[in-house]
Amino acid sequence: MGNFLTVQICENGHIITSDIEKFSYSFCPQCGSKAFDKCPSCGKPIHGSYYEYDILFVPEPLDQKPFYCYHCGKPYPWTQKILDSAIELLSLDEDLDSDTKSIIKNAIPNLLVETPETPIATAKYRSAIGKAGQILKDSLYQLLVDCITESAKKVIYP
């Protein structure tokens, strides 16, 4: 039997600590934004590393932050910022038609997590982003490159 450590992550997605029992902050020391150790929607702790009680455990630094709450399924604040920023970036490209913007917008959530829809979303995103202007392509790359799954990254940004 084991348990999860509670991780603390700021609203911009910086991992502050992998174990709030050792230390925690109210605000991120890297960017100054609000720090979270609980889901703001349901109040459940944000899971970090899993450990077994009867095994000597030295927590590894958390290398992949969660994007959605394990309890209520809602996006964490850093995930919502990615989704909102992508929508705002799409709105700035006046030459891109609304159908193409919609394809890109609807694909992004499935690029962040590995689901059966990820390969479809990857193909749709790659096809639609080809119609976008270079500034939008570069901006979305900067926003998404560290967030999307490895399988999507290999196809979209070979």
C-alpha positions in Angstrom: 0.0 0.0 0.0 1.3 3.5 -0.8 0.4 7.1 -1.2 1.0 10.1 -3.4 3.1 13.0 -2.4 1.3 16.4 -2.9 3.0 18.5 -5.5 2.8 22.3 -5.7 2.6 24.0 -9.1 2.0 27.6 -10.0 -0.7 28.9 -12.3 1.9 29.3 -15.1 3.0 25.6 -14.8 6.3 25.9 -12.9 6.8 22.9 -10.6 7.6 24.5 -7.2 8.0 21.3 -5.1 7.4 17.6 -5.5 6.5 17.3 -1.8 4.7 20.1 0.1 5.5 18.4 3.4 9.1 19.6 3.0 8.3 23.2 1.9 5.6 25.2 0.1 5.1 28.7 -1.0 2.0 30.9 -1.5 3.5 32.3 -4.8 6.0 30.9 -7.3 9.6 32.0 -6.7 10.2 31.8 -10.4 7.4 34.0 -11.8 5.4 35.3 -8.8 2.1 33.8 -9.7 -0.2 31.9 -7.3 0.9 28.5 -6.2 -1.5 25.5 -6.1 -1.3 22.2 -4.2 -5.0 21.5 -4.5 -7.4 21.5 -7.4 -9.2 24.8 -7.4 -12.4 23.1 -8.6 -12.8 20.2 -6.2 -10.1 20.8 -3.5 -8.4 17.4 -3.9 -4.5 17.5 -3.6 -2.5 17.5 -6.8 -0.7 14.2 -7.0 3.1 14.0 -7.3 5.3 11.0 -6.9 3.8 7.7 -5.6 5.6 5.8 -2.9 5.2 2.6 -0.9 5.1 2.9 2.9 7.5 0.0 3.5 10.1 0.9 1.0 12.9 3.4 1.4 11.7 6.3 -0.7 13.7 9.3 -2.0 11.3 11.3 -4.2 12.4 12.1 -7.7 11.8 15.5 -9.0 8.4 15.6 -10.8 9.2 15.6 -14.5 5.7 15.7 -16.0 3.1 17.8 -14.4 -0.6 16.7 -14.6 -2.8 18.7 -16.8 -6.2 17.6 -15.5 -7.5 16.8 -12.0 -7.7 13.0 -11.2 -10.9 13.6 -9.2 -13.1 16.0 -11.1 -11.4 15.9 -14.6 -11.2 19.7 -14.9 -8.1 21.4 -16.3 -5.7 22.7 -13.7 -5.0 26.5 -13.9 -1.8 26.0 -16.0 -3.7 23.8 -18.5 -6.5 26.4 -18.8 -3.9 29.1 -19.4 -2.4 27.0 -22.3 -5.9 26.5 -23.8 -6.9 30.2 -23.4 -3.6 31.4 -24.8 -4.0 29.2 -27.8 -7.5 30.5 -28.5 -6.2 34.1 -28.1 -3.3 33.4 -30.5 -5.8 31.9 -33.1 -8.0 35.0 -32.9 -5.0 37.2 -33.9 -4.6 35.5 -37.3 -7.1 37.4 -39.4 -6.2 35.5 -42.6 -7.1 32.0 -41.2 -10.7 31.0 -41.7 -13.0 30.1 -38.8 -13.2 26.4 -39.7 -9.4 26.0 -39.7 -9.2 27.9 -36.4 -11.9 25.6 -34.9 -9.9 22.5 -36.1 -6.7 23.8 -34.4 -8.6 24.8 -31.2 -10.4 21.5 -30.9 -7.2 19.5 -31.5 -5.1 21.1 -28.8 -6.6 19.5 -25.7 -5.9 16.0 -27.2 -2.3 17.0 -27.9 -1.7 17.6 -24.2 -2.6 14.0 -23.1 -2.3 10.6 -24.6 -5.8 9.4 -25.6 -7.2 7.4 -28.5 -8.0 10.7 -30.1 -4.4 12.0 -29.9 -3.3 10.6 -33.3 -6.4 12.1 -35.0 -5.9 15.4 -33.2 -2.2 15.4 -34.3 -3.1 14.8 -37.9 -5.8 17.5 -37.9 -3.5 20.0 -36.1 -0.6 19.4 -38.5 -2.9 19.8 -41.5 -4.6 22.9 -40.3 -1.6 24.7 -38.9 0.0 24.5 -42.4 -2.6 27.1 -43.5 -1.6 29.5 -40.7 0.7 32.5 -40.9 4.3 32.1 -39.7 3.8 34.3 -36.6 0.9 32.0 -35.4 2.9 28.9 -36.2 5.9 30.2 -34.2 3.8 31.4 -31.3 1.8 28.1 -31.0 5.1 26.2 -31.2 6.5 28.3 -28.3 3.3 27.7 -26.3 2.9 24.0 -27.0 6.3 22.4 -27.6 6.9 21.6 -23.9 3.3 20.6 -23.2 2.2 18.2 -25.9 2.8 14.4 -25.8 5.9 13.0 -27.2 4.0 11.1 -29.9 2.3 14.4 -31.0 5.6 16.2 -30.9 7.3 13.8 -33.2 4.6 14.2 -35.8 4.0 18.0 -35.5 7.6 19.1 -34.9 9.8 16.4 -36.5 
